[in-house]
Amino acid sequence: MDSLYFLIPIAVVFVALAIKVFFWAVNNGQYDDLETEGRRILFEDDLQASSTKTEEKE
């Protein structure tokens, strides 16, 4: 029972930190454009391959 006096404040601190980090991420634009980053992962190799081909031609 005594451990609850120690664990409940720690849990409250973790929840407060999680909420603060979430609002920091939202205010800094981390969730503004979710599709571009997803597409960049899929097509990054194509962009690098095409850029190296154009460099070789020059």
MOPAC internal coordinates of N, CA, C and O (Angstrom, degrees):
PM7 1SCF
backbone

  N    0.0000 0     0.00 0     0.00 0    0    0    0
  C    1.4476 1     0.00 0     0.00 0    1    0    0
  C    1.5218 1   110.91 1     0.00 0    2    1    0
  O    1.2310 1   121.01 1   147.04 1    3    2    1
  N    1.3222 1   115.67 1   -32.96 1    3    2    1
  C    1.4583 1   118.89 1   180.00 1    5    3    2
  C    1.5247 1   112.05 1   -67.99 1    6    5    3
  O    1.2310 1   120.54 1   152.76 1    7    6    5
  N    1.3190 1   116.56 1   -27.24 1    7    6    5
  C    1.4725 1   118.81 1  -179.17 1    9    7    6
  C    1.5194 1   112.03 1   -67.93 1   10    9    7
  O    1.2310 1   119.97 1   155.47 1   11   10    9
  N    1.3323 1   117.65 1   -24.53 1   11   10    9
  C    1.4631 1   120.18 1   177.54 1   13   11   10
  C    1.5167 1   111.46 1   -64.29 1   14   13   11
  O    1.2310 1   120.00 1   146.93 1   15   14   13
  N    1.3133 1   117.60 1   -33.07 1   15   14   13
  C    1.4664 1   120.60 1   178.12 1   17   15   14
  C    1.5304 1   111.20 1   -66.56 1   18   17   15
  O    1.2310 1   121.04 1   156.37 1   19   18   17
  N    1.3104 1   115.63 1   -23.63 1   19   18   17
  C    1.4533 1   120.71 1   178.70 1   21   19   18
  C    1.5287 1   111.33 1   -91.75 1   22   21   19
  O    1.2310 1   119.98 1   141.15 1   23   22   21
  N    1.3422 1   117.65 1   -38.85 1   23   22   21
  C    1.4645 1   121.74 1  -173.41 1   25   23   22
  C    1.5234 1   113.09 1   -79.83 1   26   25   23
  O    1.2310 1   119.21 1   146.74 1   27   26   25
  N    1.2994 1   119.10 1   -33.26 1   27   26   25
  C    1.4731 1   120.56 1  -178.55 1   29   27   26
  C    1.5276 1   111.31 1   -65.59 1   30   29   27
  O    1.2310 1   118.13 1   134.67 1   31   30   29
  N    1.3165 1   121.17 1   -45.33 1   31   30   29
  C    1.4772 1   118.48 1   176.05 1   33   31   30
  C    1.5252 1   113.06 1   -63.95 1   34   33   31
  O    1.2310 1   119.98 1   145.11 1   35   34   33
  N    1.3214 1   117.65 1   -34.89 1   35   34   33
  C    1.4692 1   119.63 1   176.89 1   37   35   34
  C    1.5224 1   110.30 1   -64.68 1   38   37   35
  O    1.2310 1   120.04 1   138.98 1   39   38   37
  N    1.3219 1   117.53 1   -41.02 1   39   38   37
  C    1.4623 1   121.10 1   178.11 1   41   39   38
  C    1.5243 1   111.04 1   -64.52 1   42   41   39
  O    1.2310 1   120.55 1   140.57 1   43   42   41
  N    1.3056 1   116.55 1   -39.43 1   43   42   41
  C    1.4712 1   120.13 1   178.57 1   45   43   42
  C    1.5254 1   110.20 1   -64.78 1   46   45   43
  O    1.2310 1   120.37 1   139.80 1   47   46   45
  N    1.3211 1   116.90 1   -40.20 1   47   46   45
  C    1.4713 1   120.46 1   178.49 1   49   47   46
  C    1.5248 1   110.21 1   -64.49 1   50   49   47
  O    1.2310 1   119.40 1   136.48 1   51   50   49
  N    1.3359 1   118.75 1   -43.52 1   51   50   49
  C    1.4661 1   121.46 1   178.96 1   53   51   50
  C    1.5234 1   111.58 1   -62.95 1   54   53   51
  O    1.2310 1   119.97 1   138.30 1   55   54   53
  N    1.3030 1   117.66 1   -41.70 1   55   54   53
  C    1.4702 1   120.55 1   179.05 1   57   55   54
  C    1.5252 1   109.97 1   -65.49 1   58   57   55
  O    1.2310 1   120.05 1   139.01 1   59   58   57
  N    1.3278 1   117.51 1   -40.99 1   59   58   57
  C    1.4696 1   120.40 1   178.12 1   61   59   58
  C    1.5175 1   110.87 1   -63.70 1   62   61   59
  O    1.2310 1   120.02 1   138.99 1   63   62   61
  N    1.3315 1   117.57 1   -41.01 1   63   62   61
  C    1.4608 1   120.16 1   177.02 1   65   63   62
  C    1.5143 1   111.77 1   -64.80 1   66   65   63
  O    1.2310 1   119.89 1   139.28 1   67   66   65
  N    1.3201 1   117.82 1   -40.72 1   67   66   65
  C    1.4619 1   121.11 1   179.38 1   69   67   66
  C    1.5191 1   110.92 1   -63.46 1   70   69   67
  O    1.2310 1   120.07 1   138.63 1   71   70   69
  N    1.3139 1   117.46 1   -41.37 1   71   70   69
  C    1.4667 1   120.83 1   178.70 1   73   71   70
  C    1.5220 1   110.02 1   -66.26 1   74   73   71
  O    1.2310 1   120.16 1   138.90 1   75   74   73
  N    1.3231 1   117.30 1   -41.10 1   75   74   73
  C    1.4606 1   120.78 1   179.30 1   77   75   74
  C    1.5264 1   110.99 1   -63.92 1   78   77   75
  O    1.2310 1   119.90 1   135.99 1   79   78   77
  N    1.3254 1   117.79 1   -44.01 1   79   78   77
  C    1.4666 1   121.28 1   178.65 1   81   79   78
  C    1.5228 1   110.54 1   -64.55 1   82   81   79
  O    1.2310 1   119.95 1   141.22 1   83   82   81
  N    1.3250 1   117.70 1   -38.78 1   83   82   81
  C    1.4555 1   120.59 1   178.41 1   85   83   82
  C    1.5154 1   111.03 1   -62.47 1   86   85   83
  O    1.2310 1   119.68 1   132.13 1   87   86   85
  N    1.3037 1   118.22 1   -47.87 1   87   86   85
  C    1.4685 1   120.25 1  -179.48 1   89   87   86
  C    1.5293 1   111.36 1   -68.52 1   90   89   87
  O    1.2310 1   119.98 1   148.51 1   91   90   89
  N    1.3425 1   117.65 1   -31.49 1   91   90   89
  C    1.4576 1   120.21 1   175.35 1   93   91   90
  C    1.5380 1   109.87 1   -63.61 1   94   93   91
  O    1.2310 1   120.76 1   137.09 1   95   94   93
  N    1.3298 1   116.15 1   -42.91 1   95   94   93
  C    1.4552 1   120.22 1  -179.98 1   97   95   94
  C    1.5251 1   111.36 1   -66.06 1   98   97   95
  O    1.2310 1   120.17 1   139.63 1   99   98   97
  N    1.3107 1   117.28 1   -40.37 1   99   98   97
  C    1.4658 1   120.38 1   179.37 1  101   99   98
  C    1.5229 1   110.14 1   -66.40 1  102  101   99
  O    1.2310 1   119.69 1   137.99 1  103  102  101
  N    1.3116 1   118.20 1   -42.01 1  103  102  101
  C    1.4669 1   121.00 1  -178.73 1  105  103  102
  C    1.5165 1   112.99 1   -71.04 1  106  105  103
  O    1.2310 1   119.47 1   155.91 1  107  106  105
  N    1.3339 1   118.61 1   -24.09 1  107  106  105
  C    1.4611 1   121.69 1   178.79 1  109  107  106
  C    1.5150 1   113.05 1   -92.95 1  110  109  107
  O    1.2310 1   119.76 1  -173.23 1  111  110  109
  N    1.3306 1   118.06 1     6.77 1  111  110  109
  C    1.4579 1   121.37 1   172.92 1  113  111  110
  C    1.5089 1   115.38 1    83.20 1  114  113  111
  O    1.2310 1   119.31 1  -158.12 1  115  114  113
  N    1.3047 1   118.92 1    21.88 1  115  114  113
  C    1.4504 1   120.68 1  -179.97 1  117  115  114
  C    1.5260 1   112.30 1   -68.22 1  118  117  115
  O    1.2310 1   120.26 1   154.90 1  119  118  117
  N    1.3220 1   117.11 1   -25.10 1  119  118  117
  C    1.4617 1   120.75 1  -177.04 1  121  119  118
  C    1.5218 1   112.23 1  -109.67 1  122  121  119
  O    1.2310 1   119.43 1  -166.66 1  123  122  121
  N    1.3204 1   118.70 1    13.34 1  123  122  121
  C    1.4582 1   120.71 1  -177.41 1  125  123  122
  C    1.5217 1   112.05 1   -71.11 1  126  125  123
  O    1.2310 1   119.78 1   132.58 1  127  126  125
  N    1.3201 1   118.02 1   -47.42 1  127  126  125
  C    1.4585 1   121.52 1  -176.66 1  129  127  126
  C    1.5264 1   108.83 1  -127.14 1  130  129  127
  O    1.2310 1   120.81 1   -82.75 1  131  130  129
  N    1.3063 1   116.05 1    97.25 1  131  130  129
  C    1.4655 1   120.09 1  -176.96 1  133  131  130
  C    1.5201 1   112.74 1   -88.47 1  134  133  131
  O    1.2310 1   119.40 1   158.46 1  135  134  133
  N    1.3300 1   118.75 1   -21.54 1  135  134  133
  C    1.4606 1   120.96 1  -175.06 1  137  135  134
  C    1.5247 1   113.25 1   -80.90 1  138  137  135
  O    1.2310 1   119.39 1   145.28 1  139  138  137
  N    1.3035 1   118.77 1   -34.72 1  139  138  137
  C    1.4649 1   120.80 1  -176.25 1  141  139  138
  C    1.5149 1   111.74 1   -64.45 1  142  141  139
  O    1.2310 1   120.14 1   136.21 1  143  142  141
  N    1.3073 1   117.33 1   -43.79 1  143  142  141
  C    1.4704 1   119.85 1   179.87 1  145  143  142
  C    1.5205 1   111.43 1   -65.84 1  146  145  143
  O    1.2310 1   120.22 1   143.72 1  147  146  145
  N    1.3164 1   117.19 1   -36.28 1  147  146  145
  C    1.4576 1   120.36 1   176.93 1  149  147  146
  C    1.5151 1   112.07 1   -65.33 1  150  149  147
  O    1.2310 1   120.40 1   140.89 1  151  150  149
  N    1.3108 1   116.83 1   -39.11 1  151  150  149
  C    1.4710 1   120.58 1   178.21 1  153  151  150
  C    1.5154 1   111.23 1   -72.31 1  154  153  151
  O    1.2310 1   120.05 1   145.44 1  155  154  153
  N    1.3243 1   117.51 1   -34.56 1  155  154  153
  C    1.4633 1   120.38 1  -179.76 1  157  155  154
  C    1.5159 1   110.89 1   -62.05 1  158  157  155
  O    1.2310 1   120.02 1   143.13 1  159  158  157
  N    1.3295 1   117.57 1   -36.87 1  159  158  157
  C    1.4587 1   120.79 1   178.17 1  161  159  158
  C    1.5175 1   110.49 1   -64.96 1  162  161  159
  O    1.2310 1   120.31 1   141.12 1  163  162  161
  N    1.3298 1   117.01 1   -38.88 1  163  162  161
  C    1.4547 1   120.39 1  -177.03 1  165  163  162
  C    1.5199 1   112.26 1   -74.56 1  166  165  163
  O    1.2310 1   119.79 1   143.05 1  167  166  165
  N    1.3220 1   118.01 1   -36.95 1  167  166  165
  C    1.4600 1   120.52 1  -171.42 1  169  167  166
  C    1.5202 1   113.85 1  -111.39 1  170  169  167
  O    1.2310 1   119.44 1  -165.36 1  171  170  169
  N    1.3209 1   118.68 1    14.64 1  171  170  169
  C    1.4598 1   120.38 1  -177.47 1  173  171  170
  C    1.5216 1   111.15 1   -66.46 1  174  173  171
  O    1.2310 1   119.57 1   141.25 1  175  174  173
  N    1.3250 1   118.42 1   -38.75 1  175  174  173
  C    1.4557 1   120.73 1   179.98 1  177  175  174
  C    1.5190 1   111.59 1   -64.68 1  178  177  175
  O    1.2310 1   120.26 1   142.82 1  179  178  177
  N    1.3453 1   117.10 1   -37.18 1  179  178  177
  C    1.4538 1   120.21 1   178.89 1  181  179  178
  C    1.5147 1   111.31 1   -64.98 1  182  181  179
  O    1.2310 1   120.45 1   141.04 1  183  182  181
  N    1.3301 1   116.75 1   -38.96 1  183  182  181
  C    1.4623 1   119.77 1   179.73 1  185  183  182
  C    1.5192 1   111.21 1   -68.12 1  186  185  183
  O    1.2310 1   119.85 1   140.33 1  187  186  185
  N    1.3299 1   117.89 1   -39.67 1  187  186  185
  C    1.4603 1   120.65 1   179.80 1  189  187  186
  C    1.5209 1   110.75 1   -69.47 1  190  189  187
  O    1.2310 1   120.00 1   140.60 1  191  190  189
  N    1.3408 1   117.60 1   -39.40 1  191  190  189
  C    1.4572 1   120.88 1   180.00 1  193  191  190
  C    1.5120 1   110.67 1   -65.61 1  194  193  191
  O    1.2310 1   119.91 1   137.75 1  195  194  193
  N    1.3216 1   117.77 1   -42.25 1  195  194  193
  C    1.4618 1   120.36 1  -179.57 1  197  195  194
  C    1.5240 1   110.86 1   -69.77 1  198  197  195
  O    1.2310 1   119.84 1   145.97 1  199  198  197
  N    1.3310 1   117.90 1   -34.03 1  199  198  197
  C    1.4665 1   119.41 1   179.68 1  201  199  198
  C    1.5200 1   111.01 1   -71.49 1  202  201  199
  O    1.2310 1   119.55 1   145.56 1  203  202  201
  N    1.3368 1   118.46 1   -34.44 1  203  202  201
  C    1.4640 1   120.24 1   178.03 1  205  203  202
  C    1.5220 1   110.65 1   -71.44 1  206  205  203
  O    1.2310 1   120.21 1   146.54 1  207  206  205
  N    1.3356 1   117.20 1   -33.46 1  207  206  205
  C    1.4638 1   119.87 1   177.69 1  209  207  206
  C    1.5164 1   110.53 1   -66.51 1  210  209  207
  O    1.2310 1   120.07 1   139.86 1  211  210  209
  N    1.3209 1   117.47 1   -40.14 1  211  210  209
  C    1.4670 1   119.65 1   179.77 1  213  211  210
  C    1.5208 1   110.39 1   -69.93 1  214  213  211
  O    1.2310 1   120.00 1   147.38 1  215  214  213
  N    1.3369 1   117.61 1   -32.62 1  215  214  213
  C    1.4632 1   119.96 1   177.12 1  217  215  214
  C    1.5195 1   111.00 1   -68.99 1  218  217  215
  O    1.2310 1   120.20 1   143.60 1  219  218  217
  N    1.3381 1   117.23 1   -36.40 1  219  218  217
  C    1.4572 1   120.40 1   179.47 1  221  219  218
  C    1.5164 1   111.81 1   -68.15 1  222  221  219
  O    1.2310 1   120.37 1   146.06 1  223  222  221
  N    1.3308 1   116.89 1   -33.94 1  223  222  221
  C    1.4569 1   120.72 1  -179.92 1  225  223  222
  C    1.5192 1   111.32 1   -68.68 1  226  225  223
  O    1.2310 1   120.61 1   148.49 1  227  226  225
  N    1.3250 1   116.44 1   -31.51 1  227  226  225
  C    1.4680 1   120.36 1  -177.33 1  229  227  226
  C    1.4778 1   108.52 1   -79.45 1  230  229  227
  O    1.2310 1   120.10 1   180.00 1  231  230  229

